[in-house]
């Protein structure tokens, strides 16, 4: 029998962080869809890729207080 999963207490920033990251994922999803639709337009696609890279760079920096401040 597997051990029961321990209950994890939420922190005060959990909900705003979840909301922020949900918006990030939705934004990236929209950008990717636009990029796919504009594959025949290299300039538009390149801008979309750069925008996605910028968003991901901010996320990778991990400054949560800045995101939800």
mmJSON file of the N, C-alpha and C atoms, coordinates in Angstrom:
{"data_MODEL":{"atom_site":{
"group_PDB":["ATOM","ATOM","ATOM","ATOM","ATOM","ATOM","ATOM","ATOM","ATOM","ATOM","ATOM","ATOM","ATOM","ATOM","ATOM","ATOM","ATOM","ATOM","ATOM","ATOM","ATOM","ATOM","ATOM","ATOM","ATOM","ATOM","ATOM","ATOM","ATOM","ATOM","ATOM","ATOM","ATOM","ATOM","ATOM","ATOM","ATOM","ATOM","ATOM","ATOM","ATOM","ATOM","ATOM","ATOM","ATOM","ATOM","ATOM","ATOM","ATOM","ATOM","ATOM","ATOM","ATOM","ATOM","ATOM","ATOM","ATOM","ATOM","ATOM","ATOM","ATOM","ATOM","ATOM","ATOM","ATOM","ATOM","ATOM","ATOM","ATOM","ATOM","ATOM","ATOM","ATOM","ATOM","ATOM","ATOM","ATOM","ATOM","ATOM","ATOM","ATOM","ATOM","ATOM","ATOM","ATOM","ATOM","ATOM","ATOM","ATOM","ATOM","ATOM","ATOM","ATOM","ATOM","ATOM","ATOM","ATOM","ATOM","ATOM","ATOM","ATOM","ATOM","ATOM","ATOM","ATOM","ATOM","ATOM","ATOM","ATOM","ATOM","ATOM","ATOM","ATOM","ATOM","ATOM","ATOM","ATOM","ATOM","ATOM","ATOM","ATOM","ATOM","ATOM","ATOM","ATOM","ATOM","ATOM","ATOM","ATOM","ATOM","ATOM","ATOM","ATOM","ATOM","ATOM","ATOM","ATOM","ATOM","ATOM","ATOM","ATOM","ATOM","ATOM","ATOM","ATOM","ATOM","ATOM","ATOM","ATOM","ATOM","ATOM","ATOM","ATOM","ATOM","ATOM","ATOM","ATOM","ATOM","ATOM","ATOM","ATOM","ATOM","ATOM","ATOM","ATOM","ATOM","ATOM","ATOM","ATOM","ATOM","ATOM","ATOM","ATOM","ATOM","ATOM","ATOM","ATOM","ATOM","ATOM","ATOM","ATOM","ATOM","ATOM","ATOM","ATOM","ATOM","ATOM","ATOM","ATOM","ATOM","ATOM","ATOM","ATOM","ATOM","ATOM","ATOM","ATOM","ATOM","ATOM","ATOM","ATOM","ATOM","ATOM","ATOM","ATOM","ATOM","ATOM"],
"id":[1,2,3,4,5,6,7,8,9,10,11,12,13,14,15,16,17,18,19,20,21,22,23,24,25,26,27,28,29,30,31,32,33,34,35,36,37,38,39,40,41,42,43,44,45,46,47,48,49,50,51,52,53,54,55,56,57,58,59,60,61,62,63,64,65,66,67,68,69,70,71,72,73,74,75,76,77,78,79,80,81,82,83,84,85,86,87,88,89,90,91,92,93,94,95,96,97,98,99,100,101,102,103,104,105,106,107,108,109,110,111,112,113,114,115,116,117,118,119,120,121,122,123,124,125,126,127,128,129,130,131,132,133,134,135,136,137,138,139,140,141,142,143,144,145,146,147,148,149,150,151,152,153,154,155,156,157,158,159,160,161,162,163,164,165,166,167,168,169,170,171,172,173,174,175,176,177,178,179,180,181,182,183,184,185,186,187,188,189,190,191,192,193,194,195,196,197,198,199,200,201,202,203,204,205,206,207],
"type_symbol":["N","C","C","N","C","C","N","C","C","N","C","C","N","C","C","N","C","C","N","C","C","N","C","C","N","C","C","N","C","C","N","C","C","N","C","C","N","C","C","N","C","C","N","C","C","N","C","C","N","C","C","N","C","C","N","C","C","N","C","C","N","C","C","N","C","C","N","C","C","N","C","C","N","C","C","N","C","C","N","C","C","N","C","C","N","C","C","N","C","C","N","C","C","N","C","C","N","C","C","N","C","C","N","C","C","N","C","C","N","C","C","N","C","C","N","C","C","N","C","C","N","C","C","N","C","C","N","C","C","N","C","C","N","C","C","N","C","C","N","C","C","N","C","C","N","C","C","N","C","C","N","C","C","N","C","C","N","C","C","N","C","C","N","C","C","N","C","C","N","C","C","N","C","C","N","C","C","N","C","C","N","C","C","N","C","C","N","C","C","N","C","C","N","C","C","N","C","C","N","C","C","N","C","C","N","C","C"],
"label_atom_id":["N","CA","C","N","CA","C","N","CA","C","N","CA","C","N","CA","C","N","CA","C","N","CA","C","N","CA","C","N","CA","C","N","CA","C","N","CA","C","N","CA","C","N","CA","C","N","CA","C","N","CA","C","N","CA","C","N","CA","C","N","CA","C","N","CA","C","N","CA","C","N","CA","C","N","CA","C","N","CA","C","N","CA","C","N","CA","C","N","CA","C","N","CA","C","N","CA","C","N","CA","C","N","CA","C","N","CA","C","N","CA","C","N","CA","C","N","CA","C","N","CA","C","N","CA","C","N","CA","C","N","CA","C","N","CA","C","N","CA","C","N","CA","C","N","CA","C","N","CA","C","N","CA","C","N","CA","C","N","CA","C","N","CA","C","N","CA","C","N","CA","C","N","CA","C","N","CA","C","N","CA","C","N","CA","C","N","CA","C","N","CA","C","N","CA","C","N","CA","C","N","CA","C","N","CA","C","N","CA","C","N","CA","C","N","CA","C","N","CA","C","N","CA","C","N","CA","C","N","CA","C","N","CA","C","N","CA","C","N","CA","C"],
"label_alt_id":[null,null,null,null,null,null,null,null,null,null,null,null,null,null,null,null,null,null,null,null,null,null,null,null,null,null,null,null,null,null,null,null,null,null,null,null,null,null,null,null,null,null,null,null,null,null,null,null,null,null,null,null,null,null,null,null,null,null,null,null,null,null,null,null,null,null,null,null,null,null,null,null,null,null,null,null,null,null,null,null,null,null,null,null,null,null,null,null,null,null,null,null,null,null,null,null,null,null,null,null,null,null,null,null,null,null,null,null,null,null,null,null,null,null,null,null,null,null,null,null,null,null,null,null,null,null,null,null,null,null,null,null,null,null,null,null,null,null,null,null,null,null,null,null,null,null,null,null,null,null,null,null,null,null,null,null,null,null,null,null,null,null,null,null,null,null,null,null,null,null,null,null,null,null,null,null,null,null,null,null,null,null,null,null,null,null,null,null,null,null,null,null,null,null,null,null,null,null,null,null,null,null,null,null,null,null,null],
"label_comp_id":["UNK","UNK","UNK","UNK","UNK","UNK","UNK","UNK","UNK","UNK","UNK","UNK","UNK","UNK","UNK","UNK","UNK","UNK","UNK","UNK","UNK","UNK","UNK","UNK","UNK","UNK","UNK","UNK","UNK","UNK","UNK","UNK","UNK","UNK","UNK","UNK","UNK","UNK","UNK","UNK","UNK","UNK","UNK","UNK","UNK","UNK","UNK","UNK","UNK","UNK","UNK","UNK","UNK","UNK","UNK","UNK","UNK","UNK","UNK","UNK","UNK","UNK","UNK","UNK","UNK","UNK","UNK","UNK","UNK","UNK","UNK","UNK","UNK","UNK","UNK","UNK","UNK","UNK","UNK","UNK","UNK","UNK","UNK","UNK","UNK","UNK","UNK","UNK","UNK","UNK","UNK","UNK","UNK","UNK","UNK","UNK","UNK","UNK","UNK","UNK","UNK","UNK","UNK","UNK","UNK","UNK","UNK","UNK","UNK","UNK","UNK","UNK","UNK","UNK","UNK","UNK","UNK","UNK","UNK","UNK","UNK","UNK","UNK","UNK","UNK","UNK","UNK","UNK","UNK","UNK","UNK","UNK","UNK","UNK","UNK","UNK","UNK","UNK","UNK","UNK","UNK","UNK","UNK","UNK","UNK","UNK","UNK","UNK","UNK","UNK","UNK","UNK","UNK","UNK","UNK","UNK","UNK","UNK","UNK","UNK","UNK","UNK","UNK","UNK","UNK","UNK","UNK","UNK","UNK","UNK","UNK","UNK","UNK","UNK","UNK","UNK","UNK","UNK","UNK","UNK","UNK","UNK","UNK","UNK","UNK","UNK","UNK","UNK","UNK","UNK","UNK","UNK","UNK","UNK","UNK","UNK","UNK","UNK","UNK","UNK","UNK","UNK","UNK","UNK","UNK","UNK","UNK"],
"label_asym_id":["A","A","A","A","A","A","A","A","A","A","A","A","A","A","A","A","A","A","A","A","A","A","A","A","A","A","A","A","A","A","A","A","A","A","A","A","A","A","A","A","A","A","A","A","A","A","A","A","A","A","A","A","A","A","A","A","A","A","A","A","A","A","A","A","A","A","A","A","A","A","A","A","A","A","A","A","A","A","A","A","A","A","A","A","A","A","A","A","A","A","A","A","A","A","A","A","A","A","A","A","A","A","A","A","A","A","A","A","A","A","A","A","A","A","A","A","A","A","A","A","A","A","A","A","A","A","A","A","A","A","A","A","A","A","A","A","A","A","A","A","A","A","A","A","A","A","A","A","A","A","A","A","A","A","A","A","A","A","A","A","A","A","A","A","A","A","A","A","A","A","A","A","A","A","A","A","A","A","A","A","A","A","A","A","A","A","A","A","A","A","A","A","A","A","A","A","A","A","A","A","A","A","A","A","A","A","A"],
"label_entity_id":["1","1","1","1","1","1","1","1","1","1","1","1","1","1","1","1","1","1","1","1","1","1","1","1","1","1","1","1","1","1","1","1","1","1","1","1","1","1","1","1","1","1","1","1","1","1","1","1","1","1","1","1","1","1","1","1","1","1","1","1","1","1","1","1","1","1","1","1","1","1","1","1","1","1","1","1","1","1","1","1","1","1","1","1","1","1","1","1","1","1","1","1","1","1","1","1","1","1","1","1","1","1","1","1","1","1","1","1","1","1","1","1","1","1","1","1","1","1","1","1","1","1","1","1","1","1","1","1","1","1","1","1","1","1","1","1","1","1","1","1","1","1","1","1","1","1","1","1","1","1","1","1","1","1","1","1","1","1","1","1","1","1","1","1","1","1","1","1","1","1","1","1","1","1","1","1","1","1","1","1","1","1","1","1","1","1","1","1","1","1","1","1","1","1","1","1","1","1","1","1","1","1","1","1","1","1","1"],
"label_seq_id":[1,1,1,2,2,2,3,3,3,4,4,4,5,5,5,6,6,6,7,7,7,8,8,8,9,9,9,10,10,10,11,11,11,12,12,12,13,13,13,14,14,14,15,15,15,16,16,16,17,17,17,18,18,18,19,19,19,20,20,20,21,21,21,22,22,22,23,23,23,24,24,24,25,25,25,26,26,26,27,27,27,28,28,28,29,29,29,30,30,30,31,31,31,32,32,32,33,33,33,34,34,34,35,35,35,36,36,36,37,37,37,38,38,38,39,39,39,40,40,40,41,41,41,42,42,42,43,43,43,44,44,44,45,45,45,46,46,46,47,47,47,48,48,48,49,49,49,50,50,50,51,51,51,52,52,52,53,53,53,54,54,54,55,55,55,56,56,56,57,57,57,58,58,58,59,59,59,60,60,60,61,61,61,62,62,62,63,63,63,64,64,64,65,65,65,66,66,66,67,67,67,68,68,68,69,69,69],
"pdbx_PDB_ins_code":[null,null,null,null,null,null,null,null,null,null,null,null,null,null,null,null,null,null,null,null,null,null,null,null,null,null,null,null,null,null,null,null,null,null,null,null,null,null,null,null,null,null,null,null,null,null,null,null,null,null,null,null,null,null,null,null,null,null,null,null,null,null,null,null,null,null,null,null,null,null,null,null,null,null,null,null,null,null,null,null,null,null,null,null,null,null,null,null,null,null,null,null,null,null,null,null,null,null,null,null,null,null,null,null,null,null,null,null,null,null,null,null,null,null,null,null,null,null,null,null,null,null,null,null,null,null,null,null,null,null,null,null,null,null,null,null,null,null,null,null,null,null,null,null,null,null,null,null,null,null,null,null,null,null,null,null,null,null,null,null,null,null,null,null,null,null,null,null,null,null,null,null,null,null,null,null,null,null,null,null,null,null,null,null,null,null,null,null,null,null,null,null,null,null,null,null,null,null,null,null,null,null,null,null,null,null,null],
"Cartn_x":[0.834,0.0,0.885,0.561,1.34,1.07,2.099,1.946,1.036,0.214,-0.67,0.139,-0.376,0.273,0.069,1.153,0.99,0.248,-0.504,-1.226,-0.231,-0.271,0.631,-0.157,0.335,-0.307,-0.017,-1.017,-0.778,-0.169,0.55,1.149,0.338,0.507,-0.275,-0.056,1.108,1.353,0.913,0.435,0.089,-0.97,-2.054,-3.132,-2.716,-2.119,-1.694,-0.63,0.247,1.274,0.633,-0.304,-1.024,-1.729,-2.386,-3.095,-2.124,-0.991,0.001,0.523,0.899,1.458,0.413,-0.835,-1.902,-1.983,-1.882,-1.891,-0.679,0.466,1.677,1.472,0.959,0.751,-0.259,-1.331,-2.327,-1.719,-0.886,-0.231,0.709,1.501,2.413,1.636,0.555,-0.27,-0.812,-1.317,-1.831,-0.722,0.45,1.576,2.003,2.056,2.434,1.403,0.132,-0.908,-0.752,-0.462,-0.254,0.976,2.022,3.234,2.983,2.195,1.865,1.043,0.106,-0.733,0.055,1.174,1.977,3.283,3.324,4.569,5.035,4.108,4.484,4.996,4.974,5.462,6.613,7.85,8.996,9.16,8.85,9.007,8.041,6.797,5.809,6.174,6.568,6.936,8.148,9.112,10.32,9.981,9.106,8.705,7.985,7.136,6.408,7.377,8.357,9.354,10.145,10.53,11.267,10.414,9.133,8.228,8.149,8.037,7.986,9.293,10.407,11.702,11.805,11.309,11.341,10.475,9.298,8.403,9.071,9.633,10.277,11.515,12.248,13.422,13.003,11.901,11.395,11.01,10.331,9.925,11.158,12.144,13.342,14.147,14.002,14.672,14.087,12.806,12.179,11.885,11.725,11.444,9.933,9.462,8.022,7.437,8.151,7.626,7.338,8.171,7.945,6.696,6.491,5.36,4.036,3.945,2.65,2.543,3.613,3.699,2.579],
"Cartn_y":[-1.174,0.0,1.244,2.187,3.422,4.325,5.059,6.007,7.152,7.65,8.763,10.014,10.782,12.032,13.049,13.669,14.653,15.896,16.503,17.732,18.878,19.67,20.806,22.08,22.855,24.125,25.131,25.905,26.942,28.167,28.928,30.157,31.339,32.504,33.67,34.053,33.684,34.076,33.023,31.878,30.781,31.193,31.79,32.143,33.217,34.342,35.321,34.786,33.921,33.334,32.404,31.583,30.711,31.521,32.608,33.463,34.069,34.557,35.161,34.138,32.966,31.947,31.434,31.406,31.023,32.042,33.326,34.358,34.221,33.888,33.703,32.563,31.448,30.29,30.634,31.325,31.713,32.658,33.583,34.518,33.782,32.872,32.097,31.231,30.645,29.812,30.654,31.829,32.723,33.125,33.441,33.853,32.727,31.519,30.381,30.186,30.287,30.166,31.231,32.469,33.541,33.25,32.744,32.417,31.35,30.349,29.289,29.849,30.736,31.322,32.246,32.789,33.729,33.126,31.815,31.166,31.654,32.125,32.628,34.068,34.676,36.04,35.995,35.856,35.703,36.854,38.076,39.203,39.083,38.76,38.614,37.437,36.337,35.159,35.433,36.147,36.462,37.323,38.294,39.145,38.323,37.428,36.591,35.703,35.133,34.296,35.129,36.331,37.209,37.561,37.839,38.141,36.955,35.76,34.551,34.373,34.615,34.504,35.479,36.711,37.713,37.28,36.77,36.311,35.183,34.227,33.094,33.528,34.51,35.015,35.623,36.355,36.944,35.835,34.818,33.711,32.997,32.771,32.056,32.85,34.178,34.982,34.705,34.355,33.926,34.997,36.248,37.335,37.403,36.473,36.331,37.596,38.237,39.454,40.541,40.637,41.624,41.27,39.996,39.569,39.849,39.58,39.661,40.867,41.701,42.862,43.762],
"Cartn_z":[0.0,0.0,0.0,-0.832,-0.938,0.26,0.644,1.752,1.322,2.234,1.874,1.549,0.617,0.247,1.355,1.822,2.905,2.404,3.297,2.973,2.98,1.933,1.819,2.095,3.019,3.344,2.23,1.853,0.849,1.517,0.736,1.241,0.726,1.321,0.878,-0.586,-1.15,-2.54,-3.537,-3.056,-3.967,-4.978,-4.53,-5.46,-6.457,-6.007,-7.013,-7.964,-7.462,-8.33,-9.35,-8.901,-9.838,-10.91,-10.508,-11.472,-12.478,-11.983,-12.869,-13.867,-13.374,-14.265,-15.248,-14.846,-15.779,-16.92,-16.589,-17.626,-18.55,-17.989,-18.795,-19.786,-19.303,-20.17,-21.27,-20.913,-21.914,-22.951,-22.502,-23.417,-24.369,-23.822,-24.667,-25.653,-25.205,-26.088,-27.244,-26.95,-28.0,-28.963,-28.404,-29.252,-30.185,-29.67,-30.51,-31.613,-31.279,-32.304,-33.384,-32.973,-33.954,-34.805,-34.171,-34.914,-35.96,-35.593,-36.548,-37.703,-37.39,-38.426,-39.343,-38.845,-39.626,-40.114,-40.266,-40.695,-42.061,-42.872,-44.191,-44.135,-42.954,-42.759,-41.742,-42.223,-41.317,-40.32,-40.722,-39.799,-38.626,-38.907,-37.844,-36.941,-37.543,-36.76,-35.874,-36.41,-35.643,-34.429,-34.601,-33.481,-32.417,-32.829,-31.881,-31.098,-31.783,-31.109,-30.099,-30.473,-29.549,-28.34,-28.556,-27.437,-26.471,-27.022,-26.187,-25.412,-26.074,-25.402,-24.24,-24.441,-23.376,-22.188,-22.475,-21.404,-20.623,-21.338,-20.668,-19.885,-20.371,-19.649,-18.314,-18.316,-17.066,-16.086,-16.583,-15.724,-15.161,-15.983,-15.538,-14.505,-14.494,-13.468,-12.087,-12.053,-10.803,-9.789,-10.205,-9.259,-8.977,-8.175,-7.916,-7.316,-6.407,-5.769,-6.788,-7.834,-8.887,-9.696,-9.969,-10.8,-10.135,-8.844,-8.176,-7.269,-7.259,-6.386,-6.544],
"occupancy":[1.0,1.0,1.0,1.0,1.0,1.0,1.0,1.0,1.0,1.0,1.0,1.0,1.0,1.0,1.0,1.0,1.0,1.0,1.0,1.0,1.0,1.0,1.0,1.0,1.0,1.0,1.0,1.0,1.0,1.0,1.0,1.0,1.0,1.0,1.0,1.0,1.0,1.0,1.0,1.0,1.0,1.0,1.0,1.0,1.0,1.0,1.0,1.0,1.0,1.0,1.0,1.0,1.0,1.0,1.0,1.0,1.0,1.0,1.0,1.0,1.0,1.0,1.0,1.0,1.0,1.0,1.0,1.0,1.0,1.0,1.0,1.0,1.0,1.0,1.0,1.0,1.0,1.0,1.0,1.0,1.0,1.0,1.0,1.0,1.0,1.0,1.0,1.0,1.0,1.0,1.0,1.0,1.0,1.0,1.0,1.0,1.0,1.0,1.0,1.0,1.0,1.0,1.0,1.0,1.0,1.0,1.0,1.0,1.0,1.0,1.0,1.0,1.0,1.0,1.0,1.0,1.0,1.0,1.0,1.0,1.0,1.0,1.0,1.0,1.0,1.0,1.0,1.0,1.0,1.0,1.0,1.0,1.0,1.0,1.0,1.0,1.0,1.0,1.0,1.0,1.0,1.0,1.0,1.0,1.0,1.0,1.0,1.0,1.0,1.0,1.0,1.0,1.0,1.0,1.0,1.0,1.0,1.0,1.0,1.0,1.0,1.0,1.0,1.0,1.0,1.0,1.0,1.0,1.0,1.0,1.0,1.0,1.0,1.0,1.0,1.0,1.0,1.0,1.0,1.0,1.0,1.0,1.0,1.0,1.0,1.0,1.0,1.0,1.0,1.0,1.0,1.0,1.0,1.0,1.0,1.0,1.0,1.0,1.0,1.0,1.0,1.0,1.0,1.0,1.0,1.0,1.0],
"B_iso_or_equiv":[0.0,0.0,0.0,0.0,0.0,0.0,0.0,0.0,0.0,0.0,0.0,0.0,0.0,0.0,0.0,0.0,0.0,0.0,0.0,0.0,0.0,0.0,0.0,0.0,0.0,0.0,0.0,0.0,0.0,0.0,0.0,0.0,0.0,0.0,0.0,0.0,0.0,0.0,0.0,0.0,0.0,0.0,0.0,0.0,0.0,0.0,0.0,0.0,0.0,0.0,0.0,0.0,0.0,0.0,0.0,0.0,0.0,0.0,0.0,0.0,0.0,0.0,0.0,0.0,0.0,0.0,0.0,0.0,0.0,0.0,0.0,0.0,0.0,0.0,0.0,0.0,0.0,0.0,0.0,0.0,0.0,0.0,0.0,0.0,0.0,0.0,0.0,0.0,0.0,0.0,0.0,0.0,0.0,0.0,0.0,0.0,0.0,0.0,0.0,0.0,0.0,0.0,0.0,0.0,0.0,0.0,0.0,0.0,0.0,0.0,0.0,0.0,0.0,0.0,0.0,0.0,0.0,0.0,0.0,0.0,0.0,0.0,0.0,0.0,0.0,0.0,0.0,0.0,0.0,0.0,0.0,0.0,0.0,0.0,0.0,0.0,0.0,0.0,0.0,0.0,0.0,0.0,0.0,0.0,0.0,0.0,0.0,0.0,0.0,0.0,0.0,0.0,0.0,0.0,0.0,0.0,0.0,0.0,0.0,0.0,0.0,0.0,0.0,0.0,0.0,0.0,0.0,0.0,0.0,0.0,0.0,0.0,0.0,0.0,0.0,0.0,0.0,0.0,0.0,0.0,0.0,0.0,0.0,0.0,0.0,0.0,0.0,0.0,0.0,0.0,0.0,0.0,0.0,0.0,0.0,0.0,0.0,0.0,0.0,0.0,0.0,0.0,0.0,0.0,0.0,0.0,0.0],
"pdbx_formal_charge":[null,null,null,null,null,null,null,null,null,null,null,null,null,null,null,null,null,null,null,null,null,null,null,null,null,null,null,null,null,null,null,null,null,null,null,null,null,null,null,null,null,null,null,null,null,null,null,null,null,null,null,null,null,null,null,null,null,null,null,null,null,null,null,null,null,null,null,null,null,null,null,null,null,null,null,null,null,null,null,null,null,null,null,null,null,null,null,null,null,null,null,null,null,null,null,null,null,null,null,null,null,null,null,null,null,null,null,null,null,null,null,null,null,null,null,null,null,null,null,null,null,null,null,null,null,null,null,null,null,null,null,null,null,null,null,null,null,null,null,null,null,null,null,null,null,null,null,null,null,null,null,null,null,null,null,null,null,null,null,null,null,null,null,null,null,null,null,null,null,null,null,null,null,null,null,null,null,null,null,null,null,null,null,null,null,null,null,null,null,null,null,null,null,null,null,null,null,null,null,null,null,null,null,null,null,null,null],
"auth_seq_id":[1,1,1,2,2,2,3,3,3,4,4,4,5,5,5,6,6,6,7,7,7,8,8,8,9,9,9,10,10,10,11,11,11,12,12,12,13,13,13,14,14,14,15,15,15,16,16,16,17,17,17,18,18,18,19,19,19,20,20,20,21,21,21,22,22,22,23,23,23,24,24,24,25,25,25,26,26,26,27,27,27,28,28,28,29,29,29,30,30,30,31,31,31,32,32,32,33,33,33,34,34,34,35,35,35,36,36,36,37,37,37,38,38,38,39,39,39,40,40,40,41,41,41,42,42,42,43,43,43,44,44,44,45,45,45,46,46,46,47,47,47,48,48,48,49,49,49,50,50,50,51,51,51,52,52,52,53,53,53,54,54,54,55,55,55,56,56,56,57,57,57,58,58,58,59,59,59,60,60,60,61,61,61,62,62,62,63,63,63,64,64,64,65,65,65,66,66,66,67,67,67,68,68,68,69,69,69],
"auth_comp_id":["UNK","UNK","UNK","UNK","UNK","UNK","UNK","UNK","UNK","UNK","UNK","UNK","UNK","UNK","UNK","UNK","UNK","UNK","UNK","UNK","UNK","UNK","UNK","UNK","UNK","UNK","UNK","UNK","UNK","UNK","UNK","UNK","UNK","UNK","UNK","UNK","UNK","UNK","UNK","UNK","UNK","UNK","UNK","UNK","UNK","UNK","UNK","UNK","UNK","UNK","UNK","UNK","UNK","UNK","UNK","UNK","UNK","UNK","UNK","UNK","UNK","UNK","UNK","UNK","UNK","UNK","UNK","UNK","UNK","UNK","UNK","UNK","UNK","UNK","UNK","UNK","UNK","UNK","UNK","UNK","UNK","UNK","UNK","UNK","UNK","UNK","UNK","UNK","UNK","UNK","UNK","UNK","UNK","UNK","UNK","UNK","UNK","UNK","UNK","UNK","UNK","UNK","UNK","UNK","UNK","UNK","UNK","UNK","UNK","UNK","UNK","UNK","UNK","UNK","UNK","UNK","UNK","UNK","UNK","UNK","UNK","UNK","UNK","UNK","UNK","UNK","UNK","UNK","UNK","UNK","UNK","UNK","UNK","UNK","UNK","UNK","UNK","UNK","UNK","UNK","UNK","UNK","UNK","UNK","UNK","UNK","UNK","UNK","UNK","UNK","UNK","UNK","UNK","UNK","UNK","UNK","UNK","UNK","UNK","UNK","UNK","UNK","UNK","UNK","UNK","UNK","UNK","UNK","UNK","UNK","UNK","UNK","UNK","UNK","UNK","UNK","UNK","UNK","UNK","UNK","UNK","UNK","UNK","UNK","UNK","UNK","UNK","UNK","UNK","UNK","UNK","UNK","UNK","UNK","UNK","UNK","UNK","UNK","UNK","UNK","UNK","UNK","UNK","UNK","UNK","UNK","UNK"],
"auth_asym_id":["A","A","A","A","A","A","A","A","A","A","A","A","A","A","A","A","A","A","A","A","A","A","A","A","A","A","A","A","A","A","A","A","A","A","A","A","A","A","A","A","A","A","A","A","A","A","A","A","A","A","A","A","A","A","A","A","A","A","A","A","A","A","A","A","A","A","A","A","A","A","A","A","A","A","A","A","A","A","A","A","A","A","A","A","A","A","A","A","A","A","A","A","A","A","A","A","A","A","A","A","A","A","A","A","A","A","A","A","A","A","A","A","A","A","A","A","A","A","A","A","A","A","A","A","A","A","A","A","A","A","A","A","A","A","A","A","A","A","A","A","A","A","A","A","A","A","A","A","A","A","A","A","A","A","A","A","A","A","A","A","A","A","A","A","A","A","A","A","A","A","A","A","A","A","A","A","A","A","A","A","A","A","A","A","A","A","A","A","A","A","A","A","A","A","A","A","A","A","A","A","A","A","A","A","A","A","A"],
"auth_atom_id":["N","CA","C","N","CA","C","N","CA","C","N","CA","C","N","CA","C","N","CA","C","N","CA","C","N","CA","C","N","CA","C","N","CA","C","N","CA","C","N","CA","C","N","CA","C","N","CA","C","N","CA","C","N","CA","C","N","CA","C","N","CA","C","N","CA","C","N","CA","C","N","CA","C","N","CA","C","N","CA","C","N","CA","C","N","CA","C","N","CA","C","N","CA","C","N","CA","C","N","CA","C","N","CA","C","N","CA","C","N","CA","C","N","CA","C","N","CA","C","N","CA","C","N","CA","C","N","CA","C","N","CA","C","N","CA","C","N","CA","C","N","CA","C","N","CA","C","N","CA","C","N","CA","C","N","CA","C","N","CA","C","N","CA","C","N","CA","C","N","CA","C","N","CA","C","N","CA","C","N","CA","C","N","CA","C","N","CA","C","N","CA","C","N","CA","C","N","CA","C","N","CA","C","N","CA","C","N","CA","C","N","CA","C","N","CA","C","N","CA","C","N","CA","C","N","CA","C","N","CA","C","N","CA","C","N","CA","C","N","CA","C"],
"pdbx_PDB_model_num":[1,1,1,1,1,1,1,1,1,1,1,1,1,1,1,1,1,1,1,1,1,1,1,1,1,1,1,1,1,1,1,1,1,1,1,1,1,1,1,1,1,1,1,1,1,1,1,1,1,1,1,1,1,1,1,1,1,1,1,1,1,1,1,1,1,1,1,1,1,1,1,1,1,1,1,1,1,1,1,1,1,1,1,1,1,1,1,1,1,1,1,1,1,1,1,1,1,1,1,1,1,1,1,1,1,1,1,1,1,1,1,1,1,1,1,1,1,1,1,1,1,1,1,1,1,1,1,1,1,1,1,1,1,1,1,1,1,1,1,1,1,1,1,1,1,1,1,1,1,1,1,1,1,1,1,1,1,1,1,1,1,1,1,1,1,1,1,1,1,1,1,1,1,1,1,1,1,1,1,1,1,1,1,1,1,1,1,1,1,1,1,1,1,1,1,1,1,1,1,1,1,1,1,1,1,1,1]
}}}
